[in-house]
């Protein structure tokens, strides 16, 4: 008998029929002898419905009240799932985050979990109950409800699994695992049976949005065995089939798996925009003077490049999401250009980023050159390059993105295991 | 500076625009120097929506989970109202019942408030904040969420007003007060400027459903000055006008008001059904043997009459809501008739109850005879009579009900103050 945590997304909880299916699936695991903790999201559309009400009432709703409001979606979900479990004869009980309690700091709308007291949940499990816990939320030291931010239910599930030393945390979602790249772009995209936490982090932040990034960090930090799998399969498929499906996110233990591919996948971000501030005086503090006002406007900056300058001048280039392009340009023109004495500000709102990701590249030279050669053979011009230990990203004209992804997927042999 | 509690019903909270209006009204009171606690219901339709989901999932959802589910409606409301207040510059904070805390027993779906800790709320009020508290719900000693039953937000508001010794508890609703009878039946029906708690109890239980009965009991027990008034007026009307509107529910201090009318109002219950068990052996325990199985089926019994019998036999007659008539008959036929050796079971599913209510009848003889004479003059046959200290109820054929209400309203001079 082992402790298993299941997490179900909003789509899986989206209707009475789907909630019943979740209950059947959980019941199957419970009957197989596992202690079960289940973390469902709010029913799909519910969180948006609530936040729209708040935004219709006020242009700047307070974050404390937004959390009070949004947390109700998950509370309704846990009650409904407990009812569905009881209806098929499974003893079940639901808890809101504050009842467990799941303690967080008081950074409303993006709180971080500080501790989980599992005594109450453990007592229920020992009494044979399935415990259903709200995702996405907790309680601060003053007893205020907090939420963990969008996708926070993934983090809740992994955190509960970590705190309770669960055997495995299964994240049920509307995709059946993590792929070598987006199957809508490359027909030969292949589901990975496993991926390391670090690769998953790079894949997630680069657009393969299967899991909330923080949940992956959490899973890595506390070494929680986490599996991403489909909630759309028949809930009554054999347990063994289900346990072998999806993608397992594993510890990175180098050398353990000699067959480890060098590259795990090709990630991409379609809607990027590039902004270049040219002829900038090359002196300390210039990056902050350029990006400070941009960050103050809540615009996220992705890739950043500053070339070594000549004649005391340098070029400073960075990328933002395409939707932020116009606003970022305006801020730079109004607040930055004259202030720092830049020569010009120009940009391109139609660029995309393509990345190869893999822990294998740590010990294999030549990944970068292989990547650049492939793109060159396809006649694709590289506008910017940035690298991390397990990732190489290049920026290109949007129109070449799909071609680049397909060519790289083939060049690194990702279509076969 | 005095402490005022406002309660707003689901209709008053039914849309973004209405929530804004509630905020404006509360702001007006706050700016006039009052400390404000506000108890809003769930947005209209929300509680039904949630309970329908539960009932679609299970024919017998557990009451604990129903409370977990239904309580989310009020939690969303308090957050939205706090946001609306903040948007017009009023410092406000919302609390769920468990955060106050409002402690209850653990009778899910019909819990009773045991205590309210006002320290946290008091600190906010002293800091100049408007405090918005969920109605309808509390928390038991084990930290489970409980609800007080339909209309429970009225009780929450009065209980908070009692615990905090508020100057007045204002219940805003979609009617502008308590009337001498239903204005849809009698054109001359008049709004009462005041009514005693006891009269209100009789009026409420008899169909003038303006307030939840338990809230009136609570208001009476703890002597909370409670006013029922309209939420549909312009939120910016002068405070003095608003304070003089609606109906004040007052302590019954006999003799204080010499002008006190003998009768305060005519209440009625349209959809009643009468059931007679005839030829019952006249011996102890017979009432329990007849009504026990009916109560076990959760059927509420209203009027009960047992005539003194002759020849060792008696007739036992009672009324139920019309919707329970068939089921009650079936239970009596199947479980009671032969068991107790009754002669026959018959009934009439189309009867109505009309009552005159007034504390004045305590010291005025002749109310009953005036009532019976009036009905006789209209040719209305009385099927059953029951009386309490401040109420006389008669049962009649449904078709005479409106005629009876109009005739009695006139006979007791209720059209003029």
Boltz contact constraints between the chains, C-beta under 6 A:
constraints:
  - contact:
      token1: [A, 16]
      token2: [B, 56]
      max_distance: 6.0
  - contact:
      token1: [A, 16]
      token2: [B, 57]
      max_distance: 6.0
  - contact:
      token1: [A, 53]
      token2: [B, 80]
      max_distance: 6.0
  - contact:
      token1: [A, 54]
      token2: [B, 83]
      max_distance: 6.0
  - contact:
      token1: [A, 56]
      token2: [B, 16]
      max_distance: 6.0
  - contact:
      token1: [A, 57]
      token2: [B, 16]
      max_distance: 6.0
  - contact:
      token1: [A, 57]
      token2: [B, 83]
      max_distance: 6.0
  - contact:
      token1: [A, 57]
      token2: [B, 84]
      max_distance: 6.0
  - contact:
      token1: [A, 58]
      token2: [B, 83]
      max_distance: 6.0
  - contact:
      token1: [A, 58]
      token2: [B, 87]
      max_distance: 6.0
  - contact:
      token1: [A, 61]
      token2: [B, 83]
      max_distance: 6.0
  - contact:
      token1: [A, 62]
      token2: [B, 86]
      max_distance: 6.0
  - contact:
      token1: [A, 65]
      token2: [B, 79]
      max_distance: 6.0
  - contact:
      token1: [A, 65]
      token2: [B, 82]
      max_distance: 6.0
  - contact:
      token1: [A, 65]
      token2: [B, 83]
      max_distance: 6.0
  - contact:
      token1: [A, 68]
      token2: [B, 79]
      max_distance: 6.0
  - contact:
      token1: [A, 68]
      token2: [B, 94]
      max_distance: 6.0
  - contact:
      token1: [A, 69]
      token2: [B, 76]
      max_distance: 6.0
  - contact:
      token1: [A, 69]
      token2: [B, 79]
      max_distance: 6.0
  - contact:
      token1: [A, 72]
      token2: [B, 72]
      max_distance: 6.0
  - contact:
      token1: [A, 72]
      token2: [B, 75]
      max_distance: 6.0
  - contact:
      token1: [A, 72]
      token2: [B, 76]
      max_distance: 6.0
  - contact:
      token1: [A, 75]
      token2: [B, 72]
      max_distance: 6.0
  - contact:
      token1: [A, 76]
      token2: [B, 69]
      max_distance: 6.0
  - contact:
      token1: [A, 76]
      token2: [B, 72]
      max_distance: 6.0
  - contact:
      token1: [A, 79]
      token2: [B, 65]
      max_distance: 6.0
  - contact:
      token1: [A, 79]
      token2: [B, 68]
      max_distance: 6.0
  - contact:
      token1: [A, 79]
      token2: [B, 69]
      max_distance: 6.0
  - contact:
      token1: [A, 80]
      token2: [B, 53]
      max_distance: 6.0
  - contact:
      token1: [A, 82]
      token2: [B, 65]
      max_distance: 6.0
  - contact:
      token1: [A, 83]
      token2: [B, 54]
      max_distance: 6.0
  - contact:
      token1: [A, 83]
      token2: [B, 57]
      max_distance: 6.0
  - contact:
      token1: [A, 83]
      token2: [B, 58]
      max_distance: 6.0
  - contact:
      token1: [A, 83]
      token2: [B, 61]
      max_distance: 6.0
  - contact:
      token1: [A, 83]
      token2: [B, 65]
      max_distance: 6.0
  - contact:
      token1: [A, 84]
      token2: [B, 57]
      max_distance: 6.0
  - contact:
      token1: [A, 86]
      token2: [B, 62]
      max_distance: 6.0
  - contact:
      token1: [A, 87]
      token2: [B, 58]
      max_distance: 6.0
  - contact:
      token1: [A, 94]
      token2: [B, 68]
      max_distance: 6.0
  - contact:
      token1: [A, 99]
      token2: [B, 143]
      max_distance: 6.0
  - contact:
      token1: [A, 143]
      token2: [B, 99]
      max_distance: 6.0
